Amino acid sequence: MKLLSCLAFVAAAAFAGVSPAQAQQTVRVSILPIIDAVPFAVAQKLGYFEQEGLKVDTTPTAGGAVGIPALLGGSVDITFGNVVSTMLAAAQNLPVRVIAPATNMNDSPTVAVLIGRKGEAWNTAANFEGKSIGVNTRNGINWLYARAWVKARGGDPDKVQYREVPFPQLADAIKRKQIDLGFQVEPFKSANLRDPEIAIAGSPFIEVQPGLDVGQYLTTADYLAKNPDTVEKFARAMRKGITWFNDNRANPQLADIVSEFTRIPAATVREIKLQPLPLTVNPDQIRKTVDLMRAHGMLQAPVDVARFVAPVALR
C-alpha cells in the first residue's frame, strides 16, 4: 500500500508538471517586518508561494544595510532592501540584483513625515541653521531625504545636525527639545500625531521626489543565473500578494495580517491609511535617487542602474 501511495504521488506530480523534488523548493528570505513588506506576509498567509512550489524560510533583518551583507555572504537567497543601501552596494560593483518591488511614495504626503513642535515654522533658510533633525540612522535613506528637504526649503543641509534617534523615541526627544524635528514613519507617526504638542513639519519623500522607489527585493547575480525559474516564481507570488494588498486595504483580514506580521495592535493598524504599493520597479526613480546620493556626497560616480535591475522586476 505504501508503494502504491508513493506511485500515486509521483503520477499526480508528473500530471501537474511538477516533479516531487520541485514540489517544495526552499527559498531563504531576509525580511523587515514593517508595513512596506506586508505583501510578502500576504503571499505567505494566502498560500501564493506554496502555489508556486516554494517553501519560504524567513529571517528578520534590521534593514538593507544588514540584509545585503547576509545576501552576499550566502546566508539568505533574497533580501528586502532600501534603494540607498542597494545603490551603495551597486556602486561598489557588488553583485546585487533587484528582482521585485516593495514600496514607493505615491501622492500621499503623510506616509513618512518630519514631525516637530506645533506652531514652529520650517519654511526659510533661517529656520534651519543650527537646528537638529532626528533620523533612525545616519547615511541612510531618511538621512538623505531629510537633507534634501532642508535644501528644497531654502536651508543649508550642512548647517543642520543629524542625530540618530530610534523611531519610538522621536516624539519625546522633540518635546524635550533634544532635537527640533524627527523623520517619522508608521505606526509611530499616527500615535505621535495624537499628541497636541506634535505636528507635521514636512513630507521629504513627496516634496523632494514624488514617486520615489523606496524599497525592493534583491538577490545575487549568481543566484539569479542559477535559479531563474525560482526567481520568476518568487516575483509572481509577490505580484499576487501586492495585488491582494492593494485591493483589500480596508479588509479586516488585512489588518489582522499586518498586526501579526508587524506586531502592531490590530486596533492601531485600522487607524493607518494604508497606501497602494507598486507592482513593478521604476528604474527612472532609482536613477533620481542615485543623482541625489551624488549631490549629497554618498556616491562619487554614476551607477548604471539598468545593470542591477533584473527584467523580472519590470513586468
Secondary structure as UniProt FT lines:
FT   HELIX           2..15
FT   TURN            16..17
FT   TURN            20..24
FT   STRAND          25..31
FT   HELIX           35..37
FT   HELIX           38..45
FT   TURN            46..47
FT   HELIX           48..51
FT   TURN            52..53
FT   STRAND          54..60
FT   HELIX           64..72
FT   TURN            73..74
FT   STRAND          78..82
FT   HELIX           83..91
FT   TURN            92..93
FT   STRAND          96..104
FT   TURN            109..110
FT   STRAND          113..117
FT   TURN            118..119
FT   HELIX           125..128
FT   TURN            129..130
FT   STRAND          132..135
FT   TURN            138..139
FT   HELIX           141..152
FT   TURN            153..154
FT   HELIX           157..159
FT   STRAND          161..164
FT   HELIX           167..169
FT   HELIX           170..175
FT   TURN            176..177
FT   STRAND          181..184
FT   TURN            186..187
FT   HELIX           188..192
FT   TURN            193..194
FT   TURN            196..197
FT   STRAND          198..202
FT   HELIX           204..208
FT   TURN            210..211
FT   STRAND          213..220
FT   HELIX           221..226
FT   HELIX           228..247
FT   TURN            248..250
FT   HELIX           252..262
FT   HELIX           266..269
FT   TURN            270..271
FT   HELIX           283..295
FT   TURN            296..297
FT   HELIX           305..308
FT   HELIX           311..314
//
